[in-house]
Amino acid sequence: MKIKICGITSVAEADYLNDNKVDYAGFVFYEKSKRNVSLEQARLIFERLEPDMKKVAVMVSPTLEEFIEKENESFDIIQIHGKLDPGILDMARKDVWCAINLSEDEFREKIAYVESLSDKQLDRIKGVVIDSKNFGSGEAFDWQKNKDKLSTEIIKDKTFILAGGLNKDNVGEATSILKPDIIDVSSGVEISKDKTGKDKRLIEQFVEAARM
């Protein structure tokens, strides 16, 4: 099981990820998020990350132009929340992760949408991110209650990334129930809900708990 730390905003945080041998670093490009970064900020952080660490651009309902802009950067993966334009999948050169919030309407509609894609479009979606009903809220969901729902073939056939309210105290339970391929944490390694910034010790504790 691999680990993604999302919402990286500083060079210092890159060092925390390097020290803990994290597998993925996530960069949020969404103006409403306190973790939003510019491409200039992201490039500076890129220079500090270990070269084998995968870089993920996290976007919400991007236009085709916005997607192309990020794809032309040094990202390995583009993670898309909200609307996923099929035109993006038609021209994507890099791997796409499709994020699905676990609200009843979105989950049902998003799964149906993904199932309706052509084989070629579906092939560009390499991973499915399952998040709580409000993206970026830091709220966990009931893993046991949703276990059967998350056994759908679309999720089983792709890399399964589990997000939503994970922290050092609950990551062991979450992974034992749902058995994701990748765990994705953001607020769970932050001290303050009001300010951005990852905490070195919380990252260490989270990684240790996740790898037990």
C-alpha positions as CSV (number, residue, x, y, z in Angstrom):
1,M,0.0,0.0,0.0
2,K,1.3,3.4,-1.0
3,I,0.9,6.8,0.6
4,K,-0.1,10.2,-0.9
5,I,0.2,13.4,1.1
6,C,-2.1,16.0,-0.6
7,G,-2.2,19.8,-0.4
8,I,1.6,20.4,-0.4
9,T,2.2,24.2,-0.3
10,S,5.9,24.7,0.7
11,V,9.4,23.5,0.2
12,A,9.7,22.5,3.8
13,E,6.9,20.1,3.4
14,A,8.7,18.5,0.5
15,D,11.5,17.6,2.9
16,Y,9.0,16.0,5.3
17,L,7.7,13.8,2.4
18,N,11.2,12.9,1.4
19,D,12.3,12.0,4.9
20,N,9.3,9.6,5.2
21,K,9.6,8.1,1.8
22,V,6.1,9.1,0.8
23,D,5.1,7.8,-2.7
24,Y,2.9,10.7,-4.0
25,A,2.8,14.4,-3.5
26,G,-0.5,16.2,-4.3
27,F,-0.8,19.8,-5.4
28,V,-4.2,21.5,-5.3
29,F,-5.2,23.9,-8.0
30,Y,-8.5,25.1,-6.8
31,E,-9.0,28.8,-5.7
32,K,-11.6,28.0,-3.1
33,S,-9.1,25.7,-1.2
34,K,-6.8,27.0,1.5
35,R,-4.2,24.6,-0.1
36,N,-4.4,26.2,-3.5
37,V,-1.0,26.8,-5.1
38,S,0.2,28.5,-8.2
39,L,2.3,26.7,-10.9
40,E,5.2,28.8,-9.8
41,Q,5.0,27.6,-6.2
42,A,4.6,24.0,-7.4
43,R,7.7,24.2,-9.6
44,L,9.8,25.3,-6.7
45,I,8.6,22.4,-4.6
46,F,9.2,20.0,-7.5
47,E,12.9,20.8,-7.3
48,R,13.1,19.6,-3.7
49,L,11.2,16.4,-4.1
50,E,13.0,13.1,-4.6
51,P,12.9,12.3,-8.3
52,D,11.1,9.0,-7.9
53,M,8.2,10.6,-6.0
54,K,5.1,10.9,-8.1
55,K,3.5,14.3,-8.5
56,V,-0.3,14.7,-8.7
57,A,-2.1,17.8,-9.9
58,V,-5.5,18.0,-8.1
59,M,-8.2,19.9,-10.0
60,V,-11.9,20.5,-9.8
61,S,-14.0,20.4,-13.0
62,P,-11.1,21.6,-15.2
63,T,-11.6,22.9,-18.7
64,L,-9.7,21.2,-21.5
65,E,-7.3,24.2,-21.5
66,E,-6.7,24.0,-17.8
67,F,-6.0,20.3,-18.0
68,I,-3.6,20.7,-20.9
69,E,-1.7,23.4,-18.9
70,K,-1.1,21.0,-16.0
71,E,-0.4,18.1,-18.3
72,N,2.4,20.1,-19.9
73,E,4.1,20.5,-16.5
74,S,6.0,17.8,-14.7
75,F,3.0,16.1,-13.1
76,D,2.8,12.3,-13.4
77,I,-1.0,12.2,-12.7
78,I,-4.0,14.5,-13.0
79,Q,-6.6,13.9,-10.3
80,I,-10.0,15.3,-11.2
81,H,-12.9,16.1,-8.8
82,G,-16.3,17.3,-10.0
83,K,-17.1,17.2,-13.7
84,L,-14.8,15.1,-15.9
85,D,-15.0,16.2,-19.5
86,P,-14.8,13.2,-21.9
87,G,-12.8,15.4,-24.2
88,I,-10.0,15.4,-21.6
89,L,-9.9,11.6,-21.7
90,D,-9.8,11.6,-25.5
91,M,-6.6,13.6,-25.6
92,A,-5.0,12.8,-22.2
93,R,-1.4,11.6,-22.4
94,K,-0.8,11.2,-18.7
95,D,-2.7,9.1,-16.2
96,V,-6.0,10.4,-14.8
97,W,-7.4,9.7,-11.4
98,C,-11.2,10.2,-11.2
99,A,-12.3,11.3,-7.8
100,I,-15.8,10.4,-6.5
101,N,-17.4,12.0,-3.4
102,L,-19.4,9.5,-1.4
103,S,-22.7,11.4,-1.4
104,E,-25.5,9.2,-2.7
105,D,-26.3,11.3,-5.8
106,E,-22.7,11.9,-6.9
107,F,-21.5,8.3,-6.3
108,R,-24.4,6.8,-8.3
109,E,-24.1,9.3,-11.1
110,K,-20.3,9.3,-11.3
111,I,-20.1,5.5,-11.4
112,A,-22.8,5.4,-14.2
113,Y,-20.9,8.1,-16.1
114,V,-17.6,6.2,-15.9
115,E,-19.3,2.9,-17.0
116,S,-20.7,4.8,-20.0
117,L,-17.3,5.8,-21.3
118,S,-15.7,4.2,-24.4
119,D,-13.0,1.6,-23.8
120,K,-10.3,4.1,-24.9
121,Q,-11.6,6.8,-22.6
122,L,-11.9,4.3,-19.7
123,D,-8.4,3.2,-20.2
124,R,-7.1,6.7,-19.5
125,I,-8.6,6.5,-16.0
126,K,-6.0,4.6,-14.1
127,G,-7.2,5.3,-10.5
128,V,-10.4,6.0,-8.6
129,V,-10.2,8.3,-5.6
130,I,-13.0,7.7,-3.1
131,D,-13.5,10.8,-0.8
132,S,-16.1,11.7,1.8
133,K,-19.2,13.5,0.7
134,N,-17.5,16.9,0.9
135,F,-14.1,17.1,-0.9
136,G,-11.4,18.6,1.3
137,S,-13.5,18.6,4.4
138,G,-11.3,16.2,6.4
139,E,-14.4,14.2,7.3
140,A,-14.2,10.4,7.5
141,F,-17.1,8.2,6.3
142,D,-18.4,4.9,7.6
143,W,-16.0,2.4,6.0
144,Q,-17.8,-0.7,7.0
145,K,-21.2,0.6,5.9
146,N,-19.8,1.5,2.5
147,K,-17.6,-1.6,2.0
148,D,-20.0,-3.4,-0.4
149,K,-20.8,-0.2,-2.3
150,L,-17.1,0.2,-3.0
151,S,-16.7,-3.3,-4.4
152,T,-18.1,-2.2,-7.8
153,E,-16.2,-3.5,-10.8
154,I,-15.1,0.0,-11.9
155,I,-13.3,0.5,-8.6
156,K,-11.9,-3.0,-8.4
157,D,-10.5,-2.7,-11.9
158,K,-8.6,0.5,-11.2
159,T,-6.1,1.6,-8.6
160,F,-8.2,2.4,-5.5
161,I,-7.2,5.5,-3.7
162,L,-8.9,6.1,-0.3
163,A,-9.2,9.6,1.0
164,G,-11.5,11.4,3.4
165,G,-10.7,12.1,7.0
166,L,-7.8,9.7,7.4
167,N,-5.4,10.3,10.3
168,K,-2.9,8.5,12.4
169,D,-5.6,7.1,14.7
170,N,-8.0,5.7,12.1
171,V,-5.8,4.8,9.1
172,G,-5.2,1.2,10.3
173,E,-8.9,0.5,10.7
174,A,-9.8,2.1,7.4
175,T,-7.2,0.1,5.4
176,S,-8.0,-3.2,7.1
177,I,-11.7,-2.8,6.1
178,L,-11.4,-1.4,2.6
179,K,-7.9,-2.5,1.6
180,P,-7.0,0.4,-0.8
181,D,-4.0,0.5,-3.0
182,I,-3.1,4.0,-2.0
183,I,-4.1,6.1,1.0
184,D,-4.5,9.8,0.6
185,V,-4.2,12.3,3.6
186,S,-4.3,16.0,3.8
187,S,-6.0,17.6,6.9
188,G,-5.0,14.6,8.9
189,V,-1.4,15.7,9.0
190,E,-2.2,19.4,9.6
191,I,-2.5,20.9,13.1
192,S,-4.9,23.7,12.3
193,K,-8.2,23.6,10.3
194,D,-7.9,27.3,9.7
195,K,-4.3,27.6,8.4
196,T,-2.5,25.6,5.7
197,G,0.7,23.7,6.3
198,K,1.6,20.1,7.1
199,D,3.1,19.1,10.4
200,K,6.4,17.1,10.4
201,R,5.5,15.0,13.4
202,L,2.0,14.2,12.3
203,I,3.3,13.0,8.9
204,E,5.8,10.8,10.7
205,Q,3.1,9.4,12.9
206,F,0.7,8.9,10.0
207,V,3.3,7.1,7.9
208,E,4.3,4.9,10.8
209,A,0.6,3.9,11.5
210,A,-0.1,3.3,7.9
211,R,2.9,1.0,7.4
212,M,2.3,-1.1,10.5
